[in-house]
Amino acid sequence: MTSSQNPSLYDVLGVSRDATPDQIKAAWRDATDKFEPGSGSGQFRMFNEAADVLLDPATRQSYDDSINGSFNGPRPVDLSKDHEPAPPSPPAPLPKARKSPGKWPGNWRSAGRGAKTENSRPVGDPASRTPVILTAVLALLTVAALVAAGHFGLQVRRDARVAEARDEAPAAAERSAKAMLAYDYRQLPADRKRASAYLTDDFRSTYLQNFALLEKQKDGTPGAALQTRTVVTSSVLGSGVLDAEDGRVRVLVYVNQISRKPAKDPQIFQNRVAMTMERHGNRWLVGDLKSY
């Protein structure tokens, strides 16, 4: 456990700093089992985010380094008598006012363009600039108001798209999980093609590499599904949104898999699958998948 004032991810799951992945996974399951599928509570998301970080070795190492680091801030100010601040300097004396020059004899004769007389106002007087200044201020305020309105409008549209993503992505994740996590040894090519339709281009290559091992091992021998003549069916119990942004949503899907092999009793596997859904055009495709 960390001794810092703020609770760490280890504190969230109630495990020690040297906990093994199996211990972390067990603590995470105990913490989330009290939530119904589809729950969107803050605690539910907090437990899942803590597990995401601590169950990934690289991410966990980075997190451990961040909470183990020390802060080398500025040294405290020494308030001893030897370091008392110097008294402020006296203010500089004000400059003496200059005497106004006397009037020139015949000043009325030499008054030219822009010269000041007793009954006239000089060119460029501040009073003449007041309407210009007010116009400029009003123009700036108008521009600021338009910018603020535009920003507010963009934020409203962005929030609407995120809300729409939270509504659409879970259903797409459930359909994808059911197709990706089931196969029949008698029709593996068809199963592979069906699952590929739900994947992004980047994630498809990773998924297909793993799926290929069901058909053929690296040494050329038949894959595990063919050797054992396995049929796996899947059913989705529910789902919940972990986090969402415009065009990208992480969904936790509860999936039951039943594996059937000849002359053996069926095996049931209860899985929690975190699926990263990405919007491509008008479709939501799987960009990543992690099983817990």
FENWO-V387189 format. One record per residue. RES is the residue in one letter. PSI is psi in whole degrees, 0 to 359 (* if undefined). D_CENTER is the distance of its C-alpha to the mean C-alpha in whole Angstrom. Layout:
{{RES;PSI;D_CENTER} {RES;PSI;D_CENTER}}
This chain:
{{M;146;27} {T;153;25} {S;6;27} {S;162;25} {Q;325;24} {N;136;21} {P;141;21} {S;175;19} {L;331;18} {Y;320;21} {D;322;22} {V;318;20} {L;353;22} {G;38;25} {V;164;26} {S;166;27} {R;333;26} {D;22;28} {A;144;27} {T;162;27} {P;323;25} {D;321;27} {Q;320;28} {I;316;24} {K;320;24} {A;318;27} {A;321;25} {W;317;22} {R;317;24} {D;322;26} {A;324;24} {T;348;22} {D;339;26} {K;354;26} {F;142;24} {E;149;25} {P;135;23} {G;358;21} {S;138;20} {G;24;17} {S;159;18} {G;322;16} {Q;320;18} {F;312;17} {R;324;14} {M;317;14} {F;319;17} {N;320;15} {E;322;12} {A;317;15} {A;320;17} {D;317;14} {V;313;14} {L;341;18} {L;354;19} {D;115;18} {P;314;21} {A;315;19} {T;322;16} {R;320;18} {Q;317;20} {S;320;17} {Y;317;17} {D;319;20} {D;322;21} {S;324;19} {I;349;20} {N;344;24} {G;155;24} {S;156;26} {F;121;26} {N;79;28} {G;184;28} {P;151;31} {R;147;35} {P;152;36} {V;132;38} {D;118;42} {L;17;44} {S;167;47} {K;330;50} {D;346;50} {H;32;47} {E;144;48} {P;147;47} {A;144;49} {P;151;51} {P;148;50} {S;146;52} {P;148;55} {P;146;54} {A;143;56} {P;145;59} {L;144;58} {P;145;60} {K;142;64} {A;137;64} {R;145;66} {K;141;69} {S;135;69} {P;148;71} {G;161;75} {K;138;75} {W;141;77} {P;137;80} {G;33;80} {N;330;76} {W;335;76} {R;328;78} {S;1;75} {A;118;72} {G;198;70} {R;126;67} {G;358;64} {A;154;66} {K;131;66} {T;174;69} {E;331;70} {N;12;70} {S;157;67} {R;134;63} {P;152;62} {V;139;60} {G;22;56} {D;142;56} {P;328;53} {A;330;54} {S;343;54} {R;352;50} {T;312;49} {P;325;48} {V;317;47} {I;316;44} {L;321;43} {T;318;43} {A;319;40} {V;315;38} {L;323;38} {A;318;37} {L;319;34} {L;323;33} {T;316;33} {V;316;31} {A;320;29} {A;320;29} {L;319;28} {V;315;25} {A;319;24} {A;319;25} {G;317;23} {H;317;20} {F;319;20} {G;319;21} {L;318;18} {Q;320;16} {V;316;18} {R;322;18} {R;316;14} {D;323;14} {A;321;17} {R;322;15} {V;318;12} {A;320;15} {E;321;17} {A;319;15} {R;330;15} {D;323;18} {E;321;19} {A;319;17} {P;317;18} {A;320;22} {A;322;21} {A;320;20} {E;317;23} {R;318;25} {S;317;24} {A;318;24} {K;324;28} {A;323;28} {M;332;27} {L;26;28} {A;147;32} {Y;162;35} {D;124;38} {Y;339;40} {R;347;43} {Q;46;40} {L;319;38} {P;319;37} {A;321;37} {D;320;34} {R;316;32} {K;320;33} {R;314;31} {A;325;28} {S;333;27} {A;344;27} {Y;4;24} {L;150;22} {T;164;20} {D;320;23} {D;319;21} {F;339;20} {R;318;24} {S;320;26} {T;315;24} {Y;316;25} {L;329;29} {Q;317;30} {N;321;29} {F;327;31} {A;331;34} {L;341;35} {L;332;36} {E;319;38} {K;133;40} {Q;168;39} {K;334;39} {D;4;43} {G;352;43} {T;161;44} {P;147;43} {G;175;40} {A;319;39} {A;320;39} {L;320;42} {Q;319;44} {T;356;43} {R;57;43} {T;140;40} {V;123;39} {V;125;35} {T;155;34} {S;149;31} {S;141;30} {V;126;27} {L;330;27} {G;180;24} {S;163;20} {G;147;18} {V;125;14} {L;310;12} {D;160;8} {A;146;8} {E;176;7} {D;113;10} {G;1;12} {R;129;10} {V;135;10} {R;127;11} {V;133;15} {L;120;17} {V;132;20} {Y;116;24} {V;132;26} {N;130;30} {Q;137;32} {I;121;35} {S;126;37} {R;132;41} {K;150;43} {P;139;47} {A;20;49} {K;153;46} {D;146;45} {P;146;41} {Q;136;38} {I;130;35} {F;125;32} {Q;117;29} {N;148;26} {R;122;22} {V;120;20} {A;116;16} {M;128;16} {T;114;13} {M;134;14} {E;138;14} {R;126;16} {H;103;19} {G;237;21} {N;18;22} {R;153;22} {W;121;19} {L;156;19} {V;122;18} {G;345;16} {D;159;16} {L;130;18} {K;133;18} {S;138;21} {Y;*;22}}
